[in-house]
Amino acid sequence: MVCLTVLSLLPMHVKRSIGTTGFLHNAGHLTAFAITGIFLLPPRRPGFFDAWRIWPGVLFAISLEWLEAAVYGNAFEWRDVATDTMGLLAVLLVSGIYDLLYAETNR
């Protein structure tokens, strides 16, 4: 999360030089928050409907976008927050499927 914060607050010319802008921008957000979700969500959960567990990650995404907008005066990007949330939901979905399959094989 510290790395995401630092990366988000880099000046735009630095972001361009390291390639975090452009056509891979959304894929970067999705991947970064999927990885964050792996660390935020416990490995085993009771079921699929524990989506409330992603709220810390969603709040983190909103905070990063707000901070970036406040520091650089750019527009708040809800699309980035939505992409970040999809990354978190993807981890929840894959983990839930894994839990179901694991439970089936251990009956």
N, C-alpha and C positions, 0 to 999 in steps of 0.2 A: 504494500500500500504506500510505503514511503517512496518507492521507485515510481509508482504511478503519479504521485503528487509532484515529485521533482520533474518528471517528464511533462506533465500537464502545464507546469509553470515556466517551462523554458520559453525564451523569446521565439517568436515565429520564424525568424531567420535561422535559428539553430534547429528548430523542428524541420524546416524545409531541407536543411543540409544533411540531416540524419535520416530523412525519408519517412517521417511520420505523417506527412500530409499527402494528398493526392488520392489515387484510386484505391490504395490499401488502407486508407484512414479508418473506414468502418470495420474492416477485418481486424485491424489493430485493436480497436475498442472492444470488439467481441471477444477476441483472444485474451486480452489483458484482464477483462472482467470474468471470463471463464476461469482463468487461473486464480484470480482473487476469490472467486466462489469456491474453488477447491479448498482454499485455506479457511474460508468463513463458515462453510457448512460441515457439520460433523459427518463422518463416513457412513454411519448407519442412522436411518430415521424410521419412524413408524410407518410412514406412507407418503404418497404423492402430494397430499394436500397440506404439506408443510411449507407452502410458498411464503408464509409470513417470515420464515427464516432468512429470506433474501433482503429484508428491509434494511439491515445495516449496510449492505452493499449498495442498495439503491440510494440510501441517504448519503453514502460516501460519494457516489457518482454525481448526485445533485450538488453536493458541497464542492466537489472539484470544479464543476462547470460554473458555479456561482463565483468561486474564487478566481478562476481564469477570467471571467467577465469583469470582475471587480478590479483585478490587477491590470488588465490590458484594455479595458473599456470596449471589448467586443461584445457581440450579442450572445445571450445565453442560448446554448444549442440543445434544445430538447431532443433533437434527433440523436445526439451523442448519448444522452441519458437513456433513451429508449434502446439503443444498441447495447449499451452497458448492461441494462436490465435483461436483454435477450441472452447475453453471455451468462449471467447469473442463473436465469431460468434453464438454460441448456444444461448446466451442471446439475441442477436439481432434477431435471428430467432423466438424464443419463444415470445419475445416482439412484433414482427411484426405480428405473428399469433394472439396473444391476441388483438392487435389493430384492426385487420381485423374482428375478432369475435365481439369485442365491437362495432365497427362501424356498423356491420350488425344488431345487436340487438337494436340499437338506431335510426334506420331509420323510 
